[in-house]
Amino acid sequence: MTLWASVRWRIGHIMDGIAWRLLVHAPSIARLYAGLIAPTGPPVVPYPGWVFATEYYPELRWMAWRRAALWHCARDRKIVFRLQVPWYDGTKVDVTLGNDQSMCLYVSGSFEPNEFVFLRGLLSPGMVAIDVGANEGLYTLFVAARVGPTGRAIAVEPSSRERRALQHNVDINALANVTVVDTALGAALGKANLQIASGEHTGHNTLGSFVYDEVEAENAEMVTVETLDGLVDRLALSRVDFVKIDVEGAETSVLKGAGNVLRQLRPLLLLEVNEQALKAQGTGSAALVEMLKAEFRYEVLVFSEATGRVEMLQEGGGLSSNIVAAPAERVGEILAKA
């Protein structure tokens, strides 16, 4: 370790100790400090090889370590400490230190940047977008800002806890074109037991079982399930241009209830693909891809590790953690815009 690196390490250690004390004993001053060291905003260019919290890894970013000290203190001492961070297109997001989302947005400064860079080139004013599994609203805020007042963003979030945070984020951005829906989406109408994840992993709520050992349940809620087809009919939507689906392994079920929308309105899709979560709900990524291709005439695009941009899924190729599903007749147009 060089002399300068040693000095920086010691300075950082002193700063962290002061920050911990402020967070516990003087939260208003801690909030000022947290704001001073906050990231300036998410990336607006592709980020090849991006993974969760990548900027926090050792030797990469000294300032991220300072933010991480606050994050760990809030998590370990169970302090509810909310901060506002900048998001895309002039929007902002309130985050709570100590959970996965704030690790990405506050500590590391980015969340799925390649997906958002891709969508910047595809979304335009007047479009209608549906965010299935909206959580606290990162995609909802983004698409609402992109489609503008002549467009519409539908945010589907069955968890009452996440829905409160979602509505708050919509309100602080004064987005009048957002409709928040309190149901879950699935293959058929009904009721289901939604497991609400606690603590650090609050984004893992599921209609099935948790797939990671470290995720524990805080409680459960009985929620109403409707289909995407039914939701579109209920809201009298004559067009749907984009649908994002991130529902912890229930993506296949959502598609099963979306036949009319996918065959008639032909929206662009962005789907999470987590093999463990899919298997926990009785399916898998191969079945998901086959359904998209065979039943709905969609082609699958993946995010390149090398460039961060989308490319066609090759025979025998692996899937990225999120995939794009494009109507077969629009693949050339979408690749050109990407």
N, C-alpha and C positions, 0 to 999 in steps of 0.2 A: 504494500500500500504506500503510495507517495505521501509526502508531507502534506500537500494540499488536500488529498483525499482524507487523510487522518483528521485534519482540522475541520473539514466539512462534516465528517462523521460526528465529531464531538459537538460542533455547533448544532447539528440536527438533533442529537440526543438531548441537549439542553432545551432546545425549542419544544421537543416532544414532552418533556417533563413539565414545562410551564403550561403547555396546552392541556395536558391531562388535569392539572389543578384548576385551570380556568373552566374547563368543561363541567367539573364537579361543583365548584364553589362560586363561579361567576359566569354563568352561561351566556349572559348578554355580551360580555367582553369576548368570550370564546367564539361567539357568532361573528363578531367583527374580525377576529383573527382568521376564522375559517373562510370568511369572504375574501380576505386579502390573499390567501394562498389557493383560492379556488381556480379550477381550469377556466380558460377563456371561452370555451365552446367546443362542440364536437367536430370531428374531421369532415371536410367537404370534398375530399378526394379519396379514391380507393385505398384500402389499407391491407395489402397482401399479407396473408397468414394471420389475420386478426383472430385472437382467441379471447375468452373471457378474462378481463382485468389484465390484459397483456402489458400495459404501461407500468404496472405495479411491480413487475418482476425485478429481482435484484440487479443492480448496476445500470438500470435503464433511466430512471427519473428520480432525482433526489427529492424534488418537491412532492411527488406522489407519495413518497415515504412519510412526509410530514402530514399529509392529509390522511394517510393510512393510520397514523398514530391516533388521530381524533376518532376515526372510524372504529378502531379496535377498542378504544376506551368506552365509547358509547355502547358497543355490543356487549363487552364483558361486564360493564356495570349496569346494563339494562337502562341506560339513560335515553329518554325520548328526545332526540335533538334533530329538529327539522331545518333544512337549508334550502335555499332556492338556487338552482343552477341554470345556466343558459342552455337552450336547446336550439333546434334548427329554425331558420326563417324568422328570427326575432321572438320566438316563443320561449317560455321558461317552464321549469318543472320543480315542484317541491319534492325533496327526497328526505328520507329518514336515515340518519347514519346508523350503521350496524347491519344493514341487509344487503342482499346481492345487488339490487338496483343502484344503491348509493355507492357500492364498491366500484361499479362501472362508471356511473355518471360523475360522481364527485372525486373519488380517489384516482381513478384511471383517466377519466375525461372522455370516454367513448363507449358506445354500445352499438354493436352490429353495424359499423360504419359502412360496410360494403353494400348492405341491403338498402340503407337510406340514400347512398349515392346513386344506386341503381334506380330507385323510385323517383328521385329528383328529375330524371330524364323522361319518365313515363307519365307522371301525374300532371294534370293541367287544369285550369279553372273550368268549373262546370261539371266535373266528374263526380260520380257517386262511389264512395268507398265504404267497405264494411270491415271493421276490426274485430275479429272473433277471438275472444280471450284477451280483452283490451288491457287487463291489469290496471296499472296506474296511468296509462294513456300515452306512452311514448309514441306509438304509431298513430294513435288517434290525433294527437296534437300536430304531428307532422303532416298527415294527409289533409287534415282540416285546413291548415295554413296553405297547402299547395292547391287544393281545389277551390279555395276562396269562397266568398259569400254566395256565388251562384251555384256552387257545388254543395255536397252534403257528405258528412262523415257519420257513420253509425257505429257506436262503440258497444260491444256486447260483453258484459261482465257480470256473472252471476254472484260472485262473492261480495257481500255487503261491505266488508272492510276495504277491499280494493276499489269497490265502486265509489265509496266516499272520497278516497284519494283521487280517483279518476275525475269525479265531478268537480273537486276542488281545483285540479289542474286545468280543467276546461274553463272554470269560472275566472281564474286569475289571468287567463289569456283572452277573456271576453270573446270566446268562439261561439257565435250564435248559430253556426251551421252544424253543430254536433248534437246528435240524439243519443242518449245513454239508455241502453236496454238491459233489464235486470234478469234475463233468462240465460240458461245455458243452451247451446245448440247441439243437436244430435241427429240420430237416424229417424226418430219418431217422437211424437208428442208423449209427454209423461212427466214423472217426477224422478229425481235422483238425489243421492246423498253426496254433497260436495265436501271433500276433506279440505280443511283450511290449514295450511302450513304455518308454523309458528317461527318467531325469531328471525334468524339470519336468512332463511330461505323462504320468504313470504311469497315468492313468485311461483311456488310449486303446487298451488291448489289443484286438486284433481278429482274427477269423478270415479277414478279407479283407486289404486294404491300407490303410495310413494315409492319411487324406484331407487332412491338414494338413502342409505342407512342414516345419514346425518339429518335428514328431514323428519321432523316430528309434527304431529297434529296438535293444533291449538284447540280446535273444536270442529264441528261439522254443521252444515246447513242443508236443509231440504230445499231444493231449488226446482223451479219449473224448467222443463226441457221442451224446446220447440225445434222445428227444422229451419234450415236457411230458406228453403222454399216458402215455408209458412211465414217467416219473418218478412221476406220481401213482399209477399202478398198483403200482409197486415199493414205494412208501412206504405203500400201502394207505390212501390218503386218501379218505374218504367225502364230504368237502366241501372246496371251495376257494372262499374268499370274495373274495380279492384277489390279483392278480398284477401285479407291476411288471416291465417288460422294458426294459432299457437295455443293448444288446449291439452298439453301434457299427455299425449298419446291417444287422444280421442279424435284426431284429425280424420281418420277413416270414417268414423261415425258421422262427422259433420258432412263429409262429401256424400255419404249415402242419403242424407236428407237434403241434398242440394241439386238433384238431377235436373229439375226444370231450369234453375238458374244457370247451371253450367252448360246445358244444351241450347238454351234459347238466348240468354244474355251474354254469354261467353266472356266473363271477366278474366282478367289476369289474376293469378293466385300466387301468394307467397306462403309457404307452409313450413313449420318446424318439422324436422325429421329426427326423432330420438328413438333409436331402435329399442332400448330398454323400456321406454314409456309405451311405445306401440305394442310390444310383446306383453306388457302388463295388462293391456286391454284386449288381448287375444288376436292381434294382427302383427304386421311387420312392414318394413319399408318396401320390400319387394311387392307385397300385395297392394300397397298404396300407389306405387308407380304404375303397376299393371292396371289398376282401376282408372287412373287418370288417362292412360293411353287407350285402353280397350273400350271402356264404357263412355268416355267423354271426349275422345279425340284431342287430348292435350299432349304437348311435348314437354319434357322436363329439362330445365336448365339448372346448372349448378354454379356456385361461386368458386372461381379458380383460386387455388392456394398461391399461385405464382403472381397473378395480376390483381386479384380482388374483384374482377369483373365476371359477368355471367358468360357461360359457354354451354354448348349442347352437352347433355349427358351422353358419354360414349358407351358403346356396348361393353359391359363388364367393368365400367368405371364406377368409382365410389361416389356417394352422395355427400354434399356439404350439409352442415347442421341445419341450414335453411335451404329450401329449393324454390325455384320459380317454376310454376306450371303455366304454360302459354297455350292458348288455342292454336291448334296445328296450322291454321290458315294465317296466323299472325306472327309466326316465329321469326321470319325474315325481318319484318318491321320492328319487332321488339329488340332483336339483336343489333339492328342498325342504330337504334336510339340509345342502347346501353353502352 
